[in-house]
Amino acid sequence: MRNVSDTAMTRAFEVYVPLKGFRYSGDNIELAPGLKIARLTKPASFNDLKKFVSDDEWEDAINASYWLLYEWNDGNLNTTSEIMNLVLLSLWLVKPNRVEVRLKFKVGKNGSEGESGRNRILDRMQWIAEEENEDFSEEDILAASAYYSAFRNVYKSRGRLSNAMVLTLNGCCAHFWQAALISHAAAVEAILTYSKKPGLTRRLAFSYACLTEKERINRDEAYQKFVELYSIRSDAIHGRVHNIGEYERLPSLSRFQNLLRNLWSNILSDNTTIVELDKTDEEREIFLCELANGYTAPNL
């Protein structure tokens, strides 16, 4: 007899994600095999899905200039939403932007003809209005492609950096500045910590400086910057938001996001660093001390 699994066909889909607010002057560009951002004037026909969304949602979606396109099947290690979120996180890491996703469409192919589906995306990437929102260049998209591949490997490992990545994404989708700041601070801690002993701020600042800078003078500056921003996190998490002026809150969040971007970009550019930071506290400490090469943090 033939096993049922021998004859069962893998369900496969083409996924179409309209990218609202994506600004780019090029046409199609591949982020990974089977995954690309494309300029579409007439997207694939899925009019049978129109009845599931409002007229405004539908018009907003089909009028998008650029779409995220990828193929997905039952054997894929990531869900369709995980792939989409990894792309959005990679674009966020390149620079502040206003890209958001409101709908996601799936159209069956191969053995899944006739199947289709749609999802409303409720947890959307947020942005700070005062931040610059320039067009993405081809160089930016290539950088996002490299980040996507690295993030996908990090997420697949389900290790310590994977936890930090999820916290980063949660911060990107938070509606309130306090929640965003605290989530991003938690991501920073997940990346940098290596001990439960007292002196957390100094250890985190030391790790940040050593991971992002090589010259002593630059490390001192990075160390001081980290301590300053981390104190804002402490005020937010311990109920002292009155210490942060109303007009300083979003700029402070923006600076903390840029610190996190800088940290991730340095980590994802070196596979050895990725591997070492996924290890135990003891192994992390050895790695960071070797990276410090005798560096002594300033007394503040």
N, C-alpha and C positions, 0 to 999 in steps of 0.2 A: 504494500500500500504506500501511497505518497503522502507525506506529511502535509497538513493543511498549509503550514508556513511556506512550503516549497512552491505552492501555486499562488499564494496571496501576493498581490501586487502592492508595492510601496505607494502610499498616497503622496502625491506631489502637487505643489502649488506654485504659482507665480504671485509674488507679493508686490503691491503697488502702494507707496506711501507718499502722499503729497507733502512737500516741504514748504510750509508757509514761512515767508520771510527769508528764504535762502537767496542770497544775492551773489551772482556769479556771471561772468561774461562769456564763459565757454559753453560747449555743448555737453557731450557725454564724457564721463571720466570714471574709470574703474577703481573702486576702493579695495576690492579683493576679488578673487575668481568667483564669478556669478553674482557679484554685488557691485552696483554702480549707481551713480547719480546721473540722471538723464534729463535733458530738456524735452518735454513732451507738449505738443500742441493739441494732439488728439490721443489721449490715453486709451488703453485697451478698453474694449466695450464691457462694462459691467452694469448696464442700465437696470438689470434685475435687482440690483442692490439699492437703487435710488429710493425705493419705497421705505427703506429702513431708517433714513435720515431726513432731517428737515431740508426744505428748499435752500435755505441760507447755507447750511453745512455742505450740501451738495455743490452749490455754485462755488463756494469757497475752495472746495477740494479740486474740482475739475479745472478751475482757472489757475491753479498753481503752475508756475513756469517750470519748476524742477521737481522731479520725483525720485525717491529712493526705490530702486528696483532690485529684487533678488528672488532666487528660487529657494524653496524649502520643501523638505520631505520628512516623513516619519522618522527617518534615521538620523536627522540632524541633531547635533549635541545641544544646540540652542533653540529656544522657541522663536517664533517670528517677532515677538515683542522684545526679547533679549537682543536679537540682532539689531533691531531698530534703535534700542536704547544705547547700545555700544557705539553705533554710528553717531548719534546725537552727542554722546559724551566725548567722543573723539573730536568732533567739530568744536565743542565747548573748550576743549583743551587747547586747540589752536589759538583761539582768541574769543573775546566776548562777542556774542551775536544774538540775533532775534529769531533764529530758526525754531519753529514749533510744529508739532504734529497733532492734528485733531482727529484724523480718520486713518484707518489702515484697511486695505482691501486685499482679499485672497481670491484667486481664480484657479480652479482645478485644471490640471493637465495630466497627460498620460493616462493612468488608470483612474483619475479623479475628475474626468470631464463631467460637467454639470454641477459639481460642487463649487460653492463660493461662500464667502463670508465677509463680514466687515466688523471692525471694532472702533468704538469711540475711545479716544485717548484722553483720560481725565487728568492724569498726573503729567502735566506738561512742563517743559523746560521754561524757567522764568528768566527775566533779564532786568538789568538796572538801566532805566531810561537814559541816565546821564553818560553811560559808557559809549564809546565809539562803536559804530556798527558799519564798518567798511565792507566792501565786496570781498568775497573770498577770491584769492588768486589761485592759479594752477598749483603754485608752490604750496599754498595753504592746504589744498585738497590732498596733495601728495603726503604732506605731513600728517593729515588726518588719517590717511590710509595706513601709514606706519603705526600710528597710535592704535588704530582699530585692531590691527593684527596682534599687537602687544597686549592690549586690553583683553582680547578674546582668549589668549593663552593664560593670562592672569585669572580671568573668570573661570576658565576650565579647571584650573588647579584647585579651586575652592579653598585656598589658603588664606593667610593673613592679608595679603595684598588684595585678594578678592573681596574681603570684608571692607577694606578701605575704599575700594572702587564703588561698592554698593552705597556706602555712606556718602561718597562724593556725589553720586547720582541723586540720592535723596535730597541733599542740600541744593542741588541745581533745580529741583522741582518744588522746593518749599515756598509757600506763599508769604510767610512772615520772615523778616530779616533775622530775628533771633534764632528761629528754627534752622534757617540756612547756615548761619554762622556756627551754631553748635554742631550741626551735622558735618560741616567741613572741618571743624576743629577735631571732631571725633575721627575723621578720616586721617587727618595729620597725625594724631596720636597712634592710630592703628599702624601707620607706616613707620613711625620713628621710635616708638617706645621700646625699651629693652629691660626695664626693671620696675618693681613695685616700691622701691625705697623712696624716702623723701627726696625732694629736689627735682621734681618732675619737669618744671619749666626749664631749668638749666640743661637737663639731659636732652629734652626735645630740641631746644635751641642749638645745642652742640651738634646733635645728629643732623639737623637741617643745614647748618653751616657747612659741615663736612661733606654732605651729599651734594650740595649745590655749588660750592666754590672750592677752588684749589689753593689760591693765594691767601696768605694770612690776613692781609688788610681787607680783602673782600669777605673773608670768613667772619671777621669782627663785625663788619657792617651787616652781614646777613644775620648774625647772632643777635645783634641789637634790634634789628627790624622784627625778628621773630618774637622776642621778649615783649616788645611794644604791642604787637598785634594779639599775642596770646593773652595779655592782660585784659583786652577788650572781651575776649571769649570768656574769661573768668567773671567779668562783671555781668555778662549776659546770662550765664548759666547759674549764677548765684543770686539773681534777683536784684542786681545793682545797675539796672539799665539807666537809672537817673544820672549815673556818672558819664553816660555817653550822650552828648548833645543831639537833639533831634535831627539836626542837619549834618551830623557826623556819622549817623548810623549806616546809611547806604554806602557812603564813601569808605567807611571802615570795612564793611562787608566786601566791597569791591577789592580793596587791598588784600584782604585775607584770601579771596578767591584767586588773585594773581599769585600770591605766595603758594597756594596749593597747586596752581597750574605749573609754576616753576619747579616745584618738587616732583610732580608726576612726570614732567617732560624729561627731567634728569634721570629719573629711575627707569622710565620706559626705553630710553636710548641705550641702555646697557643691560644685556641679559644676565651678566654676572650679578649685578646689583639686585635684579628681580629675584634671582634664585636665593641669594643670601638673606634678603629681607623676608622671605617666606619661611625662614628657619626659626629655631627656638630663640628665646631671649638671650641665653648665654652665647649662642652662635652669632646672633646679631651684634652683641656687644663687642665680640672679638673682631668682627668684620669692620665695625664703625671705628674702633680704636686703631686698627691697621690703616683705615682710610684717613684718619686724622693725622697720622704720621707725626705725632708729637705736638700737635696743636693744643694750645691752652686757651680756654675761653676767657674773655675779659670779665673783670669784676664790675658789675653794674650796681 
